[in-house]
Amino acid sequence: MAGKIRNYFAGGNTARGFHSLYDSNLQGLDRLFILKGGPGTGKSSLMKKIGNEWVEKGYDVEFLHCSSDNNSIDGVLIPALKAGIVDGTAPHVIEPKAPGAVEEYINLGDAWNARALTVQKKIIQLLTEQISASFQKAYATFKEALEIHDDWEKIYINSMDFKKADQLTNKLIESFFGKMKLNKTSNIRHRFLGAATPKGAVDYVPNLTEEISKRYFIKGRPGSGKSTMLKKLATAAEVRGVDVEIYHCGFDPHSLDMVIFRELGIAIFDSTAPHEYFPSRDGDEIIDMYEILIDPGTDDLFADIISKIAAKYKSKMTEATSYLAKAKSLHDELEAIYVAAMDFSVVDRIQARIAEEIKELAGVKG
């Protein structure tokens, strides 16, 4: 029987620049291959091939998706083997903790024709500069959007019953954990629920929660306490020794959008746009923060202001996404130069070597 693929982002294009959560997901590995090499050198394809091979062998595999390219992955992990492969090029530079013993650098640049690339040096440098400039414009525009979003939040924060918010959170803590105290240290993993990509917001909520029996869909408005409640639930789980998957907001990494207590079969997440979902099976439940915590009539009272803020916010998000799309278009041009200079038979040999070493790890683990 085939294993399952779990999809998520460990890096994101955010209002605070590129934000990496890779370290949290690479902890505890016995073997990590860190791929180096320019765009178009086959890193994503190599990782997908090896990941899919282990899925076919019945192993569960994690794909760490690329927020700057919807069709690429930046890493593959095989938790049962404590092994992984990651793209270690900028912006997600991975620093080894035990070089040689755990991590090994793999240079896919061994497969390219350096002379062919030297001829294209000026265009490579120009494209690289233009890509960087496009990302910087995207981050600056996301930051402007976040400032607009903060104004949106203030309307609801000023209309919120914080006592009721605390009561709701405490009720959920009691419902989830009761008097539970597990005799172990909580395993905490930080990830992104979704990401701002060249094609807009993308998330993997259905995939991440497909095996969860009890799902809570949090509805509400900006500033209605969703992230704060999730942070308190995560802390409550940690002190009780319950493992937690903490999913940050792909727009503002300081905010949380979902927490999963997989061993308890519970997921609770912000189910508002751009990751809006509705109950679709037994065990699904809505928690409406606006209805429970916000003064009745707030939407109507501030309707004109909210409408203007929402329009400005949407405009900035669309503009920022256009810069990501521009960066992707330029990256495709750069990639084509490297692809033309590559000897992919060398990449195939590198892939075979990595695959063989992972097989040996599986043999050691029976």
C-alpha positions in Angstrom: 0.0 0.0 0.0 1.3 3.4 -1.0 2.3 5.9 1.7 0.8 9.4 2.0 2.2 12.7 0.9 1.8 15.6 3.3 2.2 19.1 1.7 3.1 22.3 3.3 5.3 25.4 3.0 8.3 26.0 5.2 9.3 29.3 3.7 7.2 32.3 2.6 7.1 35.6 0.8 5.6 37.7 3.6 5.0 41.3 4.6 8.2 40.9 6.7 10.3 39.7 3.8 11.3 36.1 3.0 10.6 34.1 6.2 12.1 30.7 6.8 10.7 28.0 9.1 13.0 25.3 7.7 15.0 24.6 10.9 11.9 23.6 12.8 11.1 20.9 10.2 14.6 19.6 9.8 15.2 18.9 13.5 15.8 15.3 14.5 17.0 14.1 11.1 19.9 11.6 11.0 20.7 12.4 7.3 20.1 15.6 5.3 21.3 16.2 1.8 21.6 19.9 1.0 21.4 20.6 -2.7 23.4 23.5 -4.2 23.3 24.8 -7.8 21.6 27.4 -9.8 18.0 27.5 -11.2 17.2 24.8 -13.7 19.8 22.3 -12.3 17.1 19.8 -11.5 16.8 20.1 -7.7 13.0 20.0 -7.5 12.7 17.1 -10.0 15.4 15.1 -8.1 13.6 15.5 -4.8 10.1 14.7 -6.3 11.4 11.5 -7.9 13.0 10.3 -4.7 10.0 11.3 -2.6 7.6 9.5 -4.9 9.7 6.4 -4.9 9.4 6.1 -1.1 5.7 6.8 -1.3 5.4 3.8 -3.6 7.3 1.8 -1.0 4.6 2.6 1.5 6.4 5.4 3.4 4.7 8.7 4.4 6.6 11.6 2.8 6.5 15.4 3.4 6.9 17.7 0.4 8.0 21.3 1.3 6.6 23.4 -1.4 8.3 26.5 -3.0 6.4 29.7 -2.4 8.0 31.4 -5.4 7.2 28.6 -8.0 3.9 26.8 -7.8 5.3 23.7 -9.6 8.5 23.2 -7.5 9.3 21.8 -4.1 12.1 23.0 -1.9 12.5 19.9 0.2 11.4 16.3 0.8 11.4 14.5 4.1 11.0 10.8 4.9 10.2 11.0 8.7 10.3 7.2 9.3 13.9 7.1 8.0 14.9 10.5 9.6 16.2 11.5 6.2 15.6 14.4 3.9 16.8 16.4 0.9 16.5 20.2 0.7 17.3 23.0 -1.7 20.0 24.9 0.2 20.3 27.9 -2.2 19.2 31.4 -1.4 16.8 32.5 0.0 16.4 29.3 2.1 20.1 28.8 3.0 20.5 25.8 5.3 23.3 25.9 7.8 24.6 22.5 8.8 24.6 21.6 12.5 26.9 18.5 12.1 28.5 18.8 8.6 29.5 15.4 7.3 27.9 13.5 10.1 24.3 14.5 9.4 24.3 17.1 6.6 26.1 16.7 3.2 26.3 19.3 0.5 25.5 18.0 -3.0 26.7 20.3 -5.8 24.6 20.0 -8.9 26.9 22.6 -10.4 29.1 19.6 -11.2 26.7 18.9 -14.0 26.9 22.2 -15.8 29.1 23.5 -18.6 30.8 26.5 -16.9 32.1 27.9 -20.2 28.6 28.1 -21.6 27.5 30.0 -18.5 30.5 32.3 -18.6 29.4 33.4 -22.1 26.0 34.4 -20.6 27.5 36.1 -17.5 26.1 39.6 -18.1 22.6 38.4 -18.8 22.7 36.0 -15.8 23.8 38.9 -13.5 21.2 41.3 -14.9 18.4 38.7 -14.5 19.5 37.9 -11.0 19.4 41.6 -10.1 16.0 42.1 -11.6 14.6 39.0 -9.8 15.9 40.4 -6.5 14.4 43.8 -7.2 11.0 42.2 -8.0 11.0 40.4 -4.7 12.0 43.5 -2.8 9.0 45.4 -4.4 6.7 42.5 -3.5 7.9 42.5 0.1 7.5 46.3 0.4 4.0 46.2 -1.1 3.0 43.3 1.2 4.2 45.5 4.1 1.9 48.3 2.9 -0.9 45.8 2.7 -0.2 44.7 6.3 -0.4 48.3 7.5 -3.8 48.7 5.9 -4.8 45.3 7.4 -3.8 46.7 10.8 -6.3 49.5 10.4 -9.0 47.0 9.5 -8.2 45.0 12.7 -8.4 48.0 14.9 -12.1 48.4 14.1 -12.9 44.9 15.5 -10.4 45.0 18.4 -12.1 48.1 19.7 -15.5 46.3 19.5 -14.3 43.1 21.1 -15.3 41.5 24.4 -11.9 40.3 25.7 -13.4 38.6 28.8 -15.6 36.4 26.5 -12.5 35.7 24.3 -10.7 34.4 27.4 -13.7 32.3 28.4 -13.9 30.8 24.9 -10.2 29.9 24.8 -10.4 28.3 28.2 -13.4 26.3 27.2 -11.6 24.9 24.2 -8.5 24.1 26.3 -10.6 22.2 28.7 -12.5 20.4 25.9 -9.3 19.5 24.0 -7.0 18.5 26.9 -9.0 18.2 30.1 -6.6 17.0 32.8 -4.2 15.5 30.3 -0.5 15.5 31.1 1.6 13.3 28.9 5.0 12.0 30.1 7.0 13.4 27.3 8.3 16.6 25.8 6.0 18.1 23.2 7.3 17.9 19.6 6.7 21.4 18.1 6.8 22.0 14.3 6.4 25.4 12.8 5.1 25.7 9.2 3.0 27.9 7.0 -0.7 27.2 6.4 -0.3 28.8 3.0 1.8 31.1 0.9 1.7 34.1 -1.3 2.8 32.7 -4.7 3.1 34.1 -8.2 -0.4 32.7 -8.8 -1.9 34.2 -5.6 -2.6 32.6 -2.2 -2.2 28.8 -2.1 -2.8 26.5 0.9 -2.9 22.7 1.7 -5.6 22.7 4.4 -7.5 19.8 2.9 -4.4 17.6 2.6 -3.1 18.5 6.1 -6.4 17.8 7.8 -7.7 14.8 5.7 -6.9 12.3 8.5 -8.1 14.6 11.3 -11.4 13.4 12.9 -12.4 16.7 14.6 -11.9 20.0 12.7 -12.8 23.4 14.0 -13.4 26.1 11.4 -12.8 29.6 12.9 -14.9 32.3 11.3 -14.5 36.0 12.1 -13.1 39.3 11.0 -9.6 40.8 11.1 -8.7 41.5 14.7 -11.4 39.2 16.2 -8.8 37.2 18.2 -8.3 34.1 16.0 -4.5 34.1 16.0 -4.3 34.9 19.8 -6.6 32.0 20.6 -4.5 29.6 18.4 -1.3 30.8 20.2 -2.9 30.1 23.6 -4.1 26.6 22.5 -0.6 25.8 21.2 1.0 26.8 24.5 -1.5 24.8 26.5 -0.7 21.7 24.4 3.0 22.2 24.8 2.9 22.3 28.6 0.9 19.1 28.6 3.4 17.3 26.4 1.0 17.2 23.4 2.7 17.4 20.0 1.8 20.5 18.0 2.0 21.5 14.3 1.8 25.3 14.3 0.9 26.8 11.0 1.8 30.5 10.6 0.1 33.0 8.4 1.8 33.2 4.9 1.1 37.0 4.9 2.2 37.8 8.4 4.4 35.1 10.0 3.8 36.7 13.5 0.2 35.5 13.2 -1.1 31.9 13.4 -3.7 30.4 11.1 -3.9 26.8 12.3 -2.8 24.4 15.0 -3.0 20.6 14.6 -2.9 18.2 17.6 -2.5 15.1 15.4 -2.2 12.5 18.2 -5.6 13.8 19.5 -7.2 14.0 16.1 -7.9 17.7 16.4 -7.3 20.6 14.0 -8.4 24.2 14.5 -7.9 26.8 11.9 -8.7 30.3 10.6 -11.2 29.5 7.8 -11.6 33.0 6.4 -10.3 34.3 3.0 -8.0 33.6 1.4 -8.2 30.1 3.0 -11.9 29.9 3.4 -13.4 26.4 3.9 -16.7 25.1 5.2 -17.7 22.0 7.1 -18.0 19.0 4.8 -18.0 15.9 7.0 -19.0 14.6 10.4 -16.8 16.1 13.1 -16.6 19.5 11.5 -17.6 22.5 13.6 -17.7 26.2 13.1 -16.6 28.7 15.8 -17.9 32.2 14.8 -15.7 34.8 16.6 -17.7 37.7 15.2 -21.0 36.3 16.6 -19.5 35.4 20.0 -17.1 38.2 20.7 -17.8 41.3 18.6 -20.4 44.0 19.5 -23.5 43.4 17.4 -23.9 45.8 14.5 -20.2 46.5 14.2 -20.1 45.6 10.5 -23.1 47.9 9.7 -21.8 50.7 11.8 -18.4 50.8 10.1 -19.6 49.6 6.7 -18.2 52.5 4.6 -14.8 52.5 6.3 -14.5 48.8 6.1 -15.4 48.8 2.4 -12.7 51.4 1.6 -10.1 49.5 3.7 -10.9 46.2 2.1 -10.6 47.7 -1.4 -7.2 49.3 -0.6 -6.0 46.0 0.9 -7.1 43.9 -2.1 -5.4 46.4 -4.5 -2.1 46.2 -2.6 -2.2 42.4 -2.4 -2.9 42.2 -6.2 0.0 44.6 -6.8 2.4 42.5 -4.6 1.4 39.3 -6.3 2.2 40.9 -9.7 5.7 41.5 -8.5 6.0 37.8 -7.5 4.7 36.9 -11.0 7.3 39.2 -12.6 10.1 37.5 -10.4 8.9 34.1 -11.6 8.9 35.2 -15.3 12.5 36.4 -14.9 13.4 33.3 -13.0 12.1 31.2 -15.9 14.4 33.1 -18.3 17.4 32.5 -16.0 16.4 28.8 -15.6 16.4 28.3 -19.4 20.1 29.5 -19.5 21.1 26.9 -16.9 19.0 24.1 -18.4 20.8 24.6 -21.8 24.2 24.3 -20.0 23.3 21.2 -18.0 24.3 17.6 -18.5 21.4 15.9 -16.8 23.0 12.4 -17.0 25.3 13.7 -14.3 22.3 14.8 -12.2 20.8 11.3 -12.8 24.0 9.8 -11.3 23.9 12.1 -8.3 20.2 11.2 -7.8 21.1 7.5 -7.9 23.8 7.9 -5.3 21.5 9.8 -2.9 18.7 7.2 -3.5 21.2 4.4 -2.8 22.3 6.0 0.5 18.7 6.4 1.6 18.0 2.8 0.9 21.0 1.9 3.1 19.4 4.0 5.9 16.2 2.0 5.4 18.1 -1.2 5.7 19.7 -0.1 9.0 16.3 0.7 10.3 14.9 -2.7 9.2 
